[in-house]
Amino acid sequence: MKYFSLIWSALFRSKTRTLLTLLSVVAAFLLFGLLDSVRVAFNSGGSVAGADRLVVASRLSITQMLPYSLLTRIESTSGVKKTTYAAWFGGIYKDPKNFFPNFSVGPGYLDMYPEYIIDPAQVKAWEADRTGAIVGENLAKRFGWKVGDTIPLQATIFPQKDGSNAWPLTLRGTFKLADSKRKGEENQLLFHWKYFDEANQYVNGQIGWYMVKLDNVDHATRVARAIDAISANSAHETKTQTEQAFNQSFAKQFADIGLIVTAIMGAVFFTLLLLTGNTMAQAVRERIPELAVLKTLGFTNGTVLVLVLVESVLLIVLGGTLGMLIATAIIPVLSAGTGGMLALPTIPAQTWGLGLALMVGIGLVVGALPATRAMRLKIVDALAGR
């Protein structure tokens, strides 16, 4: 662009003001890059390996348990190849801050997940041990657990029949996943539902959700409807959905990530609009005589309008790009710190696209009023100081 040097000089006419404004833009888009990447990670598509899996949970809430008696009827549904079940336990290890997912699971649960890589001998040992547990490799490394160790899990919801909150489990095996995007699944603990059902004080003969493997992935919708029809108009109506949809709804128990990100970034960008808008208005106001000279030299109203708009967009794009580049460097460190709970090797392309669109959009909005004022400027009045 032949006027780029002119725009650049105008942008850094007041270096201190421009640098402070740039730092504000950098901070805003650094925050955006980090938060939106987390949102995309939570809402990302499911694994191809689980395309033939459905989850049957309560229509009311995934915290509402279902009767074990549904198992045989679900198994007999046309299109169902295999069925098992699981229940959220919610135990803690030593301290509440040591949170990780832990479930009681039914027979054949690991068969539902052929992508879980585990020594068959360990699976056999686990199945033979009533109080045995299987954990992901990331979780075992996090706490230094070895096969054969006792894990003193403490109940927060389901005490034992004797009133004790202690649920000691023996580690019988660890599993891993080859897919780096699913390393977060290595942060879970699995133990036997039968042990949970026999030993817990409150809920017996109930499970949290059923896992269903289809004989044909193309029949998913039909099978889901048939399963939900089993308990229609009963006290335990079900909602059958894909594993991906179930995982997202499970995560939303703790927080609606999309809503949180939208609310925070809405406040941040509103503040950014006011700040950068004031910067651009002041910058144009200080250059009124210079703009009048440009018009005297033959610059049209349209050219002056574009020059100011480009200056505004350039200010936001420079700061925004730098902020997101810093976020790109930070995200792998944060991802590693979660032990695989969030698999974020870098900022997703979706976040970059949205970020660039926001940069241009904010730049145009911020520059609209100052640019319009510059376009309507009358040479005589400007040179006269009116």
C-alpha positions as CSV (number, residue, x, y, z in Angstrom):
1,M,0.0,0.0,0.0
2,K,1.6,3.3,-1.1
3,Y,0.3,5.2,1.9
4,F,1.5,2.7,4.5
5,S,4.5,4.8,5.7
6,L,2.0,7.7,6.2
7,I,-0.3,5.4,8.2
8,W,2.6,4.0,10.3
9,S,3.9,7.5,11.1
10,A,0.4,8.6,12.2
11,L,-0.1,5.5,14.3
12,F,3.2,6.1,16.3
13,R,2.9,9.9,16.4
14,S,2.5,9.6,20.1
15,K,4.6,6.6,21.0
16,T,3.8,6.4,24.7
17,R,0.0,6.5,24.1
18,T,0.2,4.0,21.2
19,L,2.3,1.5,23.2
20,L,0.0,1.6,26.2
21,T,-3.0,1.1,24.0
22,L,-1.2,-1.8,22.2
23,L,-0.5,-3.4,25.6
24,S,-4.2,-3.3,26.4
25,V,-5.0,-5.0,23.1
26,V,-2.3,-7.6,23.7
27,A,-3.7,-8.4,27.1
28,A,-7.3,-8.7,25.8
29,F,-6.4,-11.0,22.9
30,L,-4.0,-13.0,25.1
31,L,-7.0,-13.7,27.4
32,F,-9.2,-14.4,24.4
33,G,-6.7,-16.9,22.9
34,L,-6.4,-18.9,26.1
35,L,-10.1,-18.9,27.0
36,D,-11.5,-19.6,23.6
37,S,-9.0,-22.4,23.0
38,V,-10.4,-24.1,26.2
39,R,-13.9,-23.6,24.9
40,V,-13.1,-25.2,21.6
41,A,-11.4,-28.1,23.4
42,F,-14.5,-28.7,25.5
43,N,-16.8,-28.5,22.5
44,S,-14.6,-30.3,20.0
45,G,-15.8,-33.3,17.9
46,G,-15.8,-36.7,19.3
47,S,-13.3,-39.5,18.5
48,V,-13.9,-41.6,15.4
49,A,-13.1,-44.6,17.6
50,G,-16.3,-43.9,19.6
51,A,-18.6,-43.3,16.7
52,D,-20.5,-46.5,17.3
53,R,-21.1,-45.8,21.0
54,L,-24.2,-44.4,22.6
55,V,-24.8,-43.4,26.2
56,V,-28.2,-43.9,27.9
57,A,-28.7,-41.6,30.8
58,S,-31.7,-40.1,32.7
59,R,-33.7,-37.5,30.8
60,L,-34.0,-35.4,33.9
61,S,-30.3,-35.2,34.8
62,I,-27.2,-37.2,34.4
63,T,-27.0,-37.2,38.2
64,Q,-30.3,-39.1,38.4
65,M,-29.6,-42.8,38.5
66,L,-31.3,-45.5,36.5
67,P,-32.5,-49.0,37.5
68,Y,-30.2,-51.9,36.8
69,S,-33.3,-53.8,35.5
70,L,-33.2,-51.8,32.3
71,L,-30.1,-53.7,31.2
72,T,-31.7,-56.8,29.7
73,R,-34.3,-54.7,27.8
74,I,-31.6,-52.5,26.3
75,E,-29.5,-55.5,25.4
76,S,-32.4,-57.0,23.5
77,T,-33.0,-53.9,21.4
78,S,-32.5,-54.4,17.7
79,G,-29.2,-52.9,16.6
80,V,-27.5,-53.2,20.0
81,K,-24.3,-55.2,19.8
82,K,-23.0,-54.9,23.3
83,T,-24.1,-53.1,26.6
84,T,-22.5,-52.3,29.8
85,Y,-22.9,-49.6,32.5
86,A,-21.1,-47.2,34.8
87,A,-21.8,-44.8,37.7
88,W,-20.1,-41.7,38.9
89,F,-18.5,-42.2,42.3
90,G,-17.0,-38.8,43.1
91,G,-14.3,-40.0,45.5
92,I,-11.2,-38.0,46.4
93,Y,-7.6,-39.0,47.0
94,K,-6.2,-37.5,50.3
95,D,-7.3,-33.9,49.5
96,P,-10.3,-32.5,47.6
97,K,-7.9,-30.6,45.3
98,N,-6.7,-33.9,44.0
99,F,-9.8,-34.2,41.8
100,F,-10.0,-36.8,39.0
101,P,-12.9,-38.7,37.5
102,N,-13.6,-42.0,39.1
103,F,-16.4,-44.5,38.2
104,S,-17.7,-47.8,39.1
105,V,-18.2,-49.8,35.9
106,G,-19.9,-53.0,34.8
107,P,-18.5,-56.2,33.2
108,G,-17.1,-55.7,29.7
109,Y,-16.5,-51.9,30.2
110,L,-13.0,-52.0,28.8
111,D,-14.2,-54.0,25.8
112,M,-16.2,-50.9,24.9
113,Y,-13.0,-49.0,24.5
114,P,-10.6,-51.0,22.3
115,E,-8.5,-47.8,21.9
116,Y,-7.5,-48.2,25.6
117,I,-4.1,-49.9,25.5
118,I,-3.7,-52.3,28.5
119,D,-1.9,-55.5,29.2
120,P,-4.4,-58.4,29.0
121,A,-2.8,-59.9,32.1
122,Q,-3.6,-56.8,34.1
123,V,-7.2,-56.9,32.9
124,K,-7.5,-60.5,34.0
125,A,-6.0,-59.6,37.4
126,W,-8.4,-56.6,37.8
127,E,-11.5,-58.7,36.9
128,A,-10.5,-61.3,39.5
129,D,-10.2,-58.7,42.3
130,R,-13.4,-57.4,43.8
131,T,-11.7,-54.2,45.1
132,G,-9.4,-53.8,42.1
133,A,-8.9,-50.6,40.2
134,I,-7.7,-49.6,36.7
135,V,-6.3,-46.1,36.1
136,G,-4.9,-44.1,33.2
137,E,-1.1,-43.8,32.9
138,N,-1.2,-40.0,33.4
139,L,-3.1,-40.4,36.7
140,A,-0.7,-43.1,37.9
141,K,2.3,-40.9,37.1
142,R,0.7,-37.9,38.8
143,F,0.5,-39.7,42.2
144,G,3.3,-42.1,41.7
145,W,1.1,-45.2,41.9
146,K,2.4,-48.6,41.0
147,V,0.5,-51.8,40.2
148,G,-0.2,-53.5,43.5
149,D,-0.5,-50.2,45.5
150,T,-3.5,-49.6,47.7
151,I,-5.4,-46.4,46.7
152,P,-7.2,-45.0,49.8
153,L,-10.1,-43.4,47.9
154,Q,-12.4,-41.4,50.2
155,A,-16.2,-41.1,49.4
156,T,-17.8,-37.7,49.2
157,I,-21.3,-39.0,48.2
158,F,-21.6,-42.7,48.9
159,P,-20.3,-44.0,52.3
160,Q,-20.0,-47.7,52.9
161,K,-22.8,-49.6,54.8
162,D,-20.8,-49.3,58.0
163,G,-20.8,-45.5,57.7
164,S,-17.1,-45.3,56.7
165,N,-16.1,-43.1,53.9
166,A,-13.0,-45.2,53.2
167,W,-13.0,-47.1,49.9
168,P,-9.5,-48.8,49.7
169,L,-8.8,-50.0,46.2
170,T,-5.9,-52.1,44.9
171,L,-4.3,-50.9,41.6
172,R,-4.3,-53.8,39.2
173,G,-3.4,-52.1,35.9
174,T,-2.9,-49.0,33.9
175,F,-4.0,-48.0,30.4
176,K,-2.9,-45.5,27.8
177,L,-4.2,-44.0,24.6
178,A,-2.2,-43.5,21.4
179,D,-4.3,-40.5,20.4
180,S,-2.6,-37.4,21.9
181,K,-5.9,-35.5,21.7
182,R,-7.5,-37.9,24.2
183,K,-4.7,-38.0,26.8
184,G,-7.2,-36.5,29.2
185,E,-8.9,-39.8,29.5
186,E,-5.8,-41.2,31.1
187,N,-6.8,-39.2,34.3
188,Q,-9.6,-41.5,35.4
189,L,-10.0,-44.4,37.8
190,L,-12.3,-47.4,37.2
191,F,-13.4,-50.0,39.8
192,H,-16.1,-52.6,39.9
193,W,-19.8,-51.6,40.0
194,K,-20.6,-54.9,41.8
195,Y,-18.4,-53.9,44.7
196,F,-19.9,-50.4,44.8
197,D,-23.4,-51.8,44.7
198,E,-22.8,-54.3,47.5
199,A,-20.9,-52.0,49.8
200,N,-22.5,-48.5,49.5
201,Q,-25.1,-47.4,52.0
202,Y,-27.7,-45.6,49.8
203,V,-28.1,-46.7,46.2
204,N,-28.5,-50.4,45.4
205,G,-29.5,-51.8,42.1
206,Q,-29.0,-48.5,40.3
207,I,-26.4,-47.3,37.8
208,G,-25.5,-43.8,36.4
209,W,-25.7,-44.6,32.7
210,Y,-25.6,-47.4,30.2
211,M,-23.0,-47.7,27.4
212,V,-24.3,-49.2,24.1
213,K,-22.2,-50.4,21.2
214,L,-24.0,-50.5,17.9
215,D,-23.8,-53.2,15.3
216,N,-24.0,-50.5,12.6
217,V,-23.2,-46.8,13.3
218,D,-25.8,-45.8,10.6
219,H,-28.6,-47.1,12.9
220,A,-27.7,-44.8,15.8
221,T,-30.8,-42.6,15.6
222,R,-33.2,-45.5,15.3
223,V,-31.6,-47.4,18.1
224,A,-31.6,-44.3,20.4
225,R,-35.3,-43.8,19.8
226,A,-36.1,-47.5,20.5
227,I,-34.1,-47.4,23.8
228,D,-35.8,-44.3,25.0
229,A,-39.2,-45.8,24.1
230,I,-38.5,-48.6,26.7
231,S,-38.9,-46.2,29.6
232,A,-41.2,-43.6,28.1
233,N,-43.8,-42.2,30.5
234,S,-42.1,-43.9,33.5
235,A,-40.4,-42.5,36.5
236,H,-37.0,-43.1,34.9
237,E,-37.3,-41.8,31.4
238,T,-34.0,-42.0,29.5
239,K,-32.2,-39.8,27.0
240,T,-29.9,-41.7,24.6
241,Q,-27.3,-39.6,22.8
242,T,-23.8,-40.0,21.3
243,E,-20.8,-40.3,23.5
244,Q,-19.6,-36.9,22.4
245,A,-22.9,-35.2,23.4
246,F,-22.9,-37.0,26.7
247,N,-19.4,-35.9,27.6
248,Q,-20.2,-32.3,26.8
249,S,-23.3,-32.4,29.0
250,F,-21.3,-34.1,31.7
251,A,-18.7,-31.3,31.6
252,K,-21.4,-28.7,31.8
253,Q,-22.3,-30.0,35.3
254,F,-19.3,-28.2,36.5
255,A,-19.5,-25.1,34.3
256,D,-20.9,-23.9,31.0
257,I,-17.5,-23.1,29.4
258,G,-19.0,-21.4,26.4
259,L,-21.2,-19.0,28.5
260,I,-18.3,-18.2,30.8
261,V,-15.9,-17.4,27.9
262,T,-18.6,-15.3,26.2
263,A,-19.3,-13.3,29.4
264,I,-15.7,-12.6,30.2
265,M,-14.7,-11.7,26.7
266,G,-17.8,-9.5,26.2
267,A,-16.7,-7.4,29.2
268,V,-13.1,-7.3,28.1
269,F,-13.9,-6.3,24.5
270,F,-16.4,-3.7,25.7
271,T,-13.7,-2.1,27.8
272,L,-11.3,-2.4,24.9
273,L,-13.7,-0.6,22.6
274,L,-13.9,2.3,25.0
275,L,-10.2,2.5,25.5
276,T,-9.1,2.2,21.9
277,G,-12.0,4.4,20.7
278,N,-10.7,7.2,23.0
279,T,-7.2,6.7,21.7
280,M,-8.2,7.0,18.1
281,A,-10.5,10.0,18.7
282,Q,-7.7,11.9,20.5
283,A,-5.2,11.0,17.8
284,V,-7.4,12.3,15.0
285,R,-8.3,15.4,17.0
286,E,-4.6,16.3,17.4
287,R,-4.0,15.9,13.7
288,I,-6.8,18.0,12.3
289,P,-4.4,20.6,10.8
290,E,-2.4,17.8,9.2
291,L,-5.5,16.2,7.8
292,A,-6.5,19.6,6.3
293,V,-3.1,19.8,4.7
294,L,-3.6,16.4,3.1
295,K,-6.9,17.5,1.7
296,T,-5.2,20.7,0.4
297,L,-2.6,18.5,-1.4
298,G,-5.4,16.6,-3.2
299,F,-6.4,13.7,-0.9
300,T,-10.1,13.0,-1.3
301,N,-12.5,12.6,1.5
302,G,-12.7,8.9,0.8
303,T,-9.0,8.5,0.9
304,V,-8.8,10.3,4.3
305,L,-11.6,8.1,5.6
306,V,-9.7,4.9,4.6
307,L,-6.4,6.1,6.0
308,V,-8.0,6.6,9.5
309,L,-9.8,3.3,9.3
310,V,-6.7,1.4,8.3
311,E,-4.8,3.1,11.1
312,S,-7.4,1.9,13.6
313,V,-7.5,-1.7,12.2
314,L,-3.7,-1.8,12.2
315,L,-3.5,-0.8,15.8
316,I,-5.9,-3.6,16.9
317,V,-4.4,-6.3,14.5
318,L,-0.9,-5.6,15.7
319,G,-1.8,-5.9,19.4
320,G,-4.2,-8.8,18.8
321,T,-1.8,-10.9,16.8
322,L,0.9,-10.4,19.4
323,G,-1.4,-11.3,22.2
324,M,-2.5,-14.5,20.4
325,L,1.1,-15.4,19.6
326,I,1.9,-15.2,23.3
327,A,-1.1,-17.4,24.0
328,T,0.2,-19.9,21.5
329,A,3.4,-20.1,23.5
330,I,1.7,-20.4,26.8
331,I,-1.0,-23.0,25.9
332,P,1.3,-26.0,25.6
333,V,2.7,-25.2,29.1
334,L,-0.8,-25.0,30.6
335,S,-1.9,-28.1,28.8
336,A,1.1,-30.0,30.2
337,G,0.2,-28.7,33.7
338,T,-3.2,-30.3,33.5
339,G,-1.7,-33.7,33.1
340,G,-3.6,-34.2,29.9
341,M,-7.0,-33.1,31.1
342,L,-6.9,-30.5,28.4
343,A,-5.2,-31.6,25.2
344,L,-4.3,-28.2,23.7
345,P,-1.0,-28.4,21.7
346,T,-1.7,-24.9,20.2
347,I,-4.4,-22.4,19.5
348,P,-7.0,-24.1,17.3
349,A,-7.6,-22.7,13.8
350,Q,-11.2,-21.9,14.8
351,T,-9.9,-19.6,17.5
352,W,-7.4,-17.9,15.2
353,G,-10.2,-17.3,12.6
354,L,-12.5,-15.8,15.2
355,G,-9.7,-13.8,16.7
356,L,-8.7,-12.2,13.4
357,A,-12.4,-11.4,12.6
358,L,-12.7,-9.7,16.0
359,M,-9.6,-7.7,15.4
360,V,-10.8,-6.3,12.1
361,G,-14.3,-5.8,13.4
362,I,-13.2,-3.9,16.5
363,G,-10.7,-1.9,14.5
364,L,-13.5,-0.8,12.1
365,V,-15.9,0.0,14.9
366,V,-13.3,2.0,16.9
367,G,-12.2,4.0,13.8
368,A,-15.7,4.7,12.4
369,L,-16.4,7.9,14.3
370,P,-12.9,9.5,14.0
371,A,-12.7,8.5,10.3
372,T,-16.1,10.1,9.6
373,R,-15.0,13.2,11.4
374,A,-11.8,13.4,9.3
375,M,-13.8,12.8,6.1
376,R,-16.2,15.7,6.8
377,L,-13.4,18.0,7.8
378,K,-13.5,21.4,6.0
379,I,-10.1,22.7,5.1
380,V,-10.8,26.4,5.9
381,D,-12.2,25.6,9.3
382,A,-9.4,23.2,10.2
383,L,-6.6,25.6,9.2
384,A,-8.3,28.4,11.0
385,G,-8.4,26.3,14.2
386,R,-12.2,26.2,14.3
